[in-house]
Amino acid sequence: MHSPETYRARELRNNMSGTERRVWYRLRGKRLGGFKFRRQLSIGPYFADFVCLSARLVVEIDGEFHTPEADQRKTSYLESQGFRVLRIRASWTDRGLDDVIDTILRELESTEIRRTQPPP
């Protein structure tokens, strides 16, 4: 028997917004720099839109119905769990999906650089 989180994650995956679908198409299957992403992953009490566990990066797509207070609580929690959170407005993808994907890739690559540099 599956947990309630599993059912909720499945529901969220099956009902992604058009923006989330476009971004997912570009992230899935290690298409972005060989990094593996998962979608609608349960992290504590929250579901993250897209997560690269190896880079500890969460990508959140913020539509028009997001509230800043709730977003800040979610971001604070995810950061307390060791994740960096990249918030992207859905409207930005409508104007330039390639730019959004490039921004995500730069975040991933900066993580890799930090991980491979020896400590001072």
SESESE-940438 format. One record per atom (N, C-alpha, C): residue number from 1; residue in three letters; x, y, z. Coordinates in Angstrom, 3 decimals. Layout:
BEGIN
nr	rest	east	north	up
NUM	Ala	X	Y	Z
...
END
This chain:
BEGIN
nr	rest	east	north	up
1	Met	0.839	-1.178	0.000
1	Met	0.000	0.000	0.000
1	Met	0.888	1.247	0.000
2	His	0.532	2.219	-0.822
2	His	1.337	3.434	-0.955
2	His	0.936	4.477	0.078
3	Ser	1.884	5.330	0.407
3	Ser	1.634	6.402	1.372
3	Ser	0.794	7.507	0.721
4	Pro	0.164	8.350	1.532
4	Pro	-0.577	9.488	0.976
4	Pro	0.318	10.406	0.145
5	Glu	1.595	10.531	0.535
5	Glu	2.524	11.369	-0.223
5	Glu	2.736	10.829	-1.635
6	Thr	2.794	9.495	-1.752
6	Thr	2.973	8.881	-3.066
6	Thr	1.786	9.188	-3.967
7	Tyr	0.586	9.060	-3.426
7	Tyr	-0.610	9.360	-4.214
7	Tyr	-0.663	10.835	-4.603
8	Arg	-0.321	11.711	-3.674
8	Arg	-0.349	13.148	-3.961
8	Arg	0.700	13.504	-5.011
9	Ala	1.893	12.927	-4.910
9	Ala	2.940	13.190	-5.904
9	Ala	2.490	12.722	-7.284
10	Arg	1.857	11.571	-7.346
10	Arg	1.361	11.055	-8.627
10	Arg	0.303	11.996	-9.200
11	Glu	-0.586	12.472	-8.343
11	Glu	-1.619	13.408	-8.781
11	Glu	-0.994	14.690	-9.328
12	Leu	0.003	15.212	-8.632
12	Leu	0.679	16.422	-9.095
12	Leu	1.399	16.192	-10.420
13	Arg	2.041	15.036	-10.576
13	Arg	2.731	14.729	-11.837
13	Arg	1.742	14.632	-12.994
14	Asn	0.570	14.061	-12.724
14	Asn	-0.430	13.892	-13.777
14	Asn	-1.163	15.184	-14.119
15	Asn	-1.066	16.184	-13.269
15	Asn	-1.791	17.439	-13.478
15	Asn	-0.855	18.641	-13.528
16	Met	0.308	18.464	-14.132
16	Met	1.260	19.570	-14.236
16	Met	0.697	20.659	-15.144
17	Ser	1.089	21.892	-14.862
17	Ser	0.705	23.005	-15.729
17	Ser	1.466	22.889	-17.052
18	Gly	1.021	23.648	-18.039
18	Gly	1.719	23.651	-19.324
18	Gly	3.166	24.086	-19.181
19	Thr	3.395	25.072	-18.329
19	Thr	4.761	25.544	-18.087
19	Thr	5.607	24.437	-17.483
20	Glu	5.069	23.761	-16.471
20	Glu	5.813	22.671	-15.839
20	Glu	6.102	21.563	-16.839
21	Arg	5.165	21.270	-17.726
21	Arg	5.392	20.234	-18.754
21	Arg	6.537	20.623	-19.690
22	Arg	6.558	21.895	-20.110
22	Arg	7.629	22.346	-21.014
22	Arg	8.995	22.259	-20.335
23	Val	9.055	22.667	-19.082
23	Val	10.326	22.598	-18.353
23	Val	10.716	21.141	-18.142
24	Trp	9.767	20.292	-17.751
24	Trp	10.058	18.878	-17.509
24	Trp	10.598	18.206	-18.764
25	Tyr	10.035	18.544	-19.923
25	Tyr	10.510	17.953	-21.172
25	Tyr	12.001	18.228	-21.367
26	Arg	12.461	19.393	-20.931
26	Arg	13.866	19.766	-21.097
26	Arg	14.763	19.190	-20.005
27	Leu	14.187	18.833	-18.843
27	Leu	14.989	18.332	-17.724
27	Leu	15.054	16.813	-17.659
28	Arg	14.022	16.146	-18.118
28	Arg	13.912	14.696	-17.899
28	Arg	14.970	13.917	-18.676
29	Gly	15.213	12.700	-18.213
29	Gly	16.124	11.805	-18.915
29	Gly	17.554	12.312	-19.007
30	Lys	17.989	13.071	-18.020
30	Lys	19.361	13.613	-17.983
30	Lys	19.680	14.465	-19.206
31	Arg	18.662	15.126	-19.760
31	Arg	18.856	15.947	-20.955
31	Arg	19.631	17.224	-20.686
32	Leu	19.645	17.664	-19.454
32	Leu	20.309	18.925	-19.135
32	Leu	21.652	18.638	-18.475
33	Gly	22.694	18.640	-19.270
33	Gly	24.047	18.468	-18.759
33	Gly	24.308	17.135	-18.082
34	Gly	23.460	16.145	-18.332
34	Gly	23.632	14.838	-17.709
34	Gly	23.125	14.764	-16.278
35	Phe	22.469	15.816	-15.795
35	Phe	21.941	15.833	-14.433
35	Phe	20.571	15.168	-14.394
36	Lys	20.357	14.343	-13.386
36	Lys	19.077	13.656	-13.234
36	Lys	18.143	14.488	-12.361
37	Phe	16.941	14.706	-12.868
37	Phe	15.910	15.418	-12.123
37	Phe	14.752	14.488	-11.819
38	Arg	14.112	14.765	-10.700
38	Arg	12.856	14.111	-10.343
38	Arg	11.813	15.207	-10.235
39	Arg	10.566	14.858	-10.493
39	Arg	9.507	15.867	-10.426
39	Arg	8.520	15.547	-9.319
40	Gln	7.995	16.596	-8.730
40	Gln	7.017	16.499	-7.646
40	Gln	7.492	15.540	-6.556
41	Leu	8.685	15.800	-6.085
41	Leu	9.293	14.974	-5.048
41	Leu	8.888	15.496	-3.674
42	Ser	8.471	14.585	-2.814
42	Ser	8.106	14.941	-1.450
42	Ser	9.379	15.141	-0.626
43	Ile	9.502	16.345	-0.046
43	Ile	10.614	16.661	0.853
43	Ile	9.975	17.235	2.110
44	Gly	9.962	16.445	3.160
44	Gly	9.276	16.872	4.380
44	Gly	7.807	17.112	4.083
45	Pro	7.264	18.242	4.532
45	Pro	5.843	18.513	4.320
45	Pro	5.531	19.114	2.945
46	Tyr	6.532	19.261	2.088
46	Tyr	6.357	19.945	0.811
46	Tyr	6.613	19.013	-0.368
47	Phe	6.097	19.429	-1.530
47	Phe	6.411	18.782	-2.791
47	Phe	7.191	19.787	-3.621
48	Ala	8.373	19.378	-4.063
48	Ala	9.205	20.243	-4.899
48	Ala	8.888	19.950	-6.358
49	Asp	8.749	21.003	-7.173
49	Asp	8.408	20.806	-8.578
49	Asp	9.440	19.921	-9.272
50	Phe	10.706	20.332	-9.214
50	Phe	11.792	19.577	-9.841
50	Phe	12.986	19.571	-8.899
51	Val	13.631	18.407	-8.773
51	Val	14.755	18.277	-7.846
51	Val	15.886	17.509	-8.516
52	Cys	17.088	18.059	-8.414
52	Cys	18.297	17.333	-8.773
52	Cys	18.973	16.997	-7.449
53	Leu	18.852	15.749	-7.030
53	Leu	19.376	15.352	-5.723
53	Leu	20.894	15.454	-5.658
54	Ser	21.580	15.088	-6.742
54	Ser	23.047	15.110	-6.706
54	Ser	23.588	16.526	-6.536
55	Ala	22.879	17.521	-7.066
55	Ala	23.314	18.915	-6.939
55	Ala	22.603	19.628	-5.793
56	Arg	21.682	18.931	-5.138
56	Arg	20.892	19.517	-4.039
56	Arg	20.209	20.805	-4.505
57	Leu	19.639	20.760	-5.718
57	Leu	18.976	21.921	-6.311
57	Leu	17.496	21.627	-6.510
58	Val	16.658	22.537	-6.016
58	Val	15.215	22.484	-6.228
58	Val	14.857	23.610	-7.184
59	Val	14.088	23.281	-8.216
59	Val	13.582	24.286	-9.148
59	Val	12.076	24.370	-8.946
60	Glu	11.610	25.548	-8.570
60	Glu	10.190	25.788	-8.335
60	Glu	9.650	26.697	-9.427
61	Ile	8.562	26.283	-10.063
61	Ile	7.887	27.099	-11.060
61	Ile	6.727	27.797	-10.360
62	Asp	6.791	29.113	-10.287
62	Asp	5.774	29.886	-9.581
62	Asp	4.766	30.464	-10.561
63	Gly	3.539	29.975	-10.479
63	Gly	2.451	30.494	-11.304
63	Gly	1.831	31.715	-10.663
64	Glu	0.707	32.131	-11.197
64	Glu	0.073	33.360	-10.722
64	Glu	-0.595	33.206	-9.366
65	Phe	-0.822	31.990	-8.896
65	Phe	-1.549	31.782	-7.654
65	Phe	-0.649	31.491	-6.459
66	His	0.606	31.827	-6.546
66	His	1.524	31.596	-5.430
66	His	1.462	32.763	-4.459
67	Thr	1.613	32.449	-3.189
67	Thr	1.652	33.507	-2.172
67	Thr	3.081	33.628	-1.655
68	Pro	3.583	34.847	-1.573
68	Pro	4.978	35.037	-1.135
68	Pro	5.269	34.428	0.232
69	Glu	4.328	34.517	1.157
69	Glu	4.564	33.992	2.504
69	Glu	4.726	32.471	2.478
70	Ala	3.841	31.796	1.770
70	Ala	3.924	30.333	1.683
70	Ala	5.189	29.914	0.938
71	Asp	5.518	30.641	-0.127
71	Asp	6.738	30.334	-0.878
71	Asp	7.968	30.491	0.007
72	Gln	7.987	31.534	0.831
72	Gln	9.139	31.764	1.707
72	Gln	9.263	30.663	2.752
73	Arg	8.139	30.217	3.304
73	Arg	8.183	29.112	4.278
73	Arg	8.744	27.848	3.626
74	Lys	8.278	27.568	2.414
74	Lys	8.751	26.381	1.693
74	Lys	10.243	26.506	1.388
75	Thr	10.660	27.658	0.886
75	Thr	12.073	27.881	0.571
75	Thr	12.931	27.733	1.818
76	Ser	12.502	28.326	2.915
76	Ser	13.270	28.240	4.167
76	Ser	13.419	26.797	4.620
77	Tyr	12.340	26.035	4.520
77	Tyr	12.413	24.633	4.926
77	Tyr	13.386	23.870	4.025
78	Leu	13.249	24.028	2.714
78	Leu	14.120	23.301	1.788
78	Leu	15.585	23.675	2.008
79	Glu	15.851	24.950	2.236
79	Glu	17.229	25.375	2.508
79	Glu	17.739	24.777	3.812
80	Ser	16.860	24.643	4.796
80	Ser	17.286	24.035	6.070
80	Ser	17.631	22.558	5.896
81	Gln	17.143	21.964	4.807
81	Gln	17.439	20.569	4.507
81	Gln	18.642	20.426	3.565
82	Gly	19.320	21.544	3.287
82	Gly	20.537	21.505	2.477
82	Gly	20.327	21.703	0.990
83	Phe	19.149	22.143	0.571
83	Phe	18.875	22.391	-0.845
83	Phe	19.028	23.871	-1.160
84	Arg	19.451	24.148	-2.383
84	Arg	19.356	25.502	-2.919
84	Arg	18.053	25.539	-3.699
85	Val	17.358	26.656	-3.649
85	Val	16.063	26.769	-4.308
85	Val	16.139	27.848	-5.377
86	Leu	15.796	27.461	-6.588
86	Leu	15.738	28.391	-7.707
86	Leu	14.263	28.567	-8.065
87	Arg	13.749	29.769	-7.845
87	Arg	12.342	30.066	-8.139
87	Arg	12.250	30.756	-9.492
88	Ile	11.369	30.237	-10.329
88	Ile	11.203	30.759	-11.681
88	Ile	9.729	31.081	-11.885
89	Arg	9.457	32.290	-12.307
89	Arg	8.073	32.663	-12.611
89	Arg	7.646	31.985	-13.911
90	Ala	6.436	31.467	-13.920
90	Ala	5.926	30.789	-15.111
90	Ala	5.957	31.721	-16.320
91	Ser	5.696	32.990	-16.105
91	Ser	5.677	33.949	-17.220
91	Ser	7.049	34.078	-17.887
92	Trp	8.133	33.833	-17.134
92	Trp	9.464	33.902	-17.730
92	Trp	9.650	32.831	-18.791
93	Thr	9.069	31.661	-18.575
93	Thr	9.239	30.584	-19.557
93	Thr	8.495	30.906	-20.839
94	Asp	7.406	31.665	-20.735
94	Asp	6.656	32.046	-21.935
94	Asp	7.464	32.993	-22.809
95	Arg	8.307	33.793	-22.168
95	Arg	9.116	34.762	-22.914
95	Arg	10.430	34.177	-23.409
96	Gly	10.916	33.122	-22.758
96	Gly	12.202	32.579	-23.179
96	Gly	12.579	31.318	-22.423
97	Leu	12.030	30.198	-22.849
97	Leu	12.314	28.930	-22.174
97	Leu	13.803	28.601	-22.227
98	Asp	14.454	28.891	-23.342
98	Asp	15.891	28.599	-23.445
98	Asp	16.689	29.355	-22.382
99	Asp	16.311	30.604	-22.116
99	Asp	17.002	31.385	-21.082
99	Asp	16.794	30.772	-19.705
100	Val	15.587	30.298	-19.441
100	Val	15.289	29.657	-18.157
100	Val	16.124	28.391	-18.000
101	Ile	16.178	27.580	-19.038
101	Ile	16.950	26.333	-18.989
101	Ile	18.433	26.645	-18.803
102	Asp	18.925	27.678	-19.479
102	Asp	20.328	28.090	-19.301
102	Asp	20.601	28.517	-17.861
103	Thr	19.651	29.201	-17.245
103	Thr	19.800	29.613	-15.844
103	Thr	19.901	28.394	-14.936
104	Ile	19.059	27.400	-15.175
104	Ile	19.099	26.168	-14.379
104	Ile	20.444	25.470	-14.567
105	Leu	20.909	25.387	-15.804
105	Leu	22.189	24.730	-16.074
105	Leu	23.340	25.459	-15.384
106	Arg	23.327	26.784	-15.397
106	Arg	24.382	27.539	-14.704
106	Arg	24.374	27.238	-13.206
107	Glu	23.201	27.127	-12.613
107	Glu	23.109	26.772	-11.191
107	Glu	23.700	25.387	-10.945
108	Leu	23.374	24.448	-11.817
108	Leu	23.902	23.087	-11.676
108	Leu	25.416	23.073	-11.812
109	Glu	25.924	23.776	-12.810
109	Glu	27.370	23.800	-13.037
109	Glu	28.097	24.503	-11.901
110	Ser	27.507	25.527	-11.321
110	Ser	28.163	26.204	-10.197
110	Ser	28.220	25.280	-8.990
111	Thr	27.242	24.423	-8.850
111	Thr	27.264	23.423	-7.779
111	Thr	28.412	22.457	-7.999
112	Glu	28.580	21.997	-9.224
112	Glu	29.651	21.056	-9.542
112	Glu	31.013	21.687	-9.294
113	Ile	31.170	22.958	-9.643
113	Ile	32.448	23.639	-9.420
113	Ile	32.738	23.707	-7.928
114	Arg	31.727	24.070	-7.137
114	Arg	31.931	24.154	-5.686
114	Arg	32.282	22.797	-5.099
115	Arg	31.689	21.733	-5.626
115	Arg	31.952	20.399	-5.084
115	Arg	33.328	19.877	-5.451
116	Thr	33.862	20.303	-6.584
116	Thr	35.142	19.758	-7.027
116	Thr	36.331	20.596	-6.579
117	Gln	36.079	21.805	-6.096
117	Gln	37.192	22.632	-5.632
117	Gln	37.650	22.143	-4.262
118	Pro	38.962	22.030	-4.077
118	Pro	39.457	21.620	-2.758
118	Pro	39.222	22.729	-1.742
119	Pro	39.046	22.373	-0.492
119	Pro	38.866	23.404	0.532
119	Pro	40.121	24.254	0.664
120	Pro	39.961	25.532	1.075
120	Pro	41.138	26.424	1.188
120	Pro	42.072	25.993	2.296
END
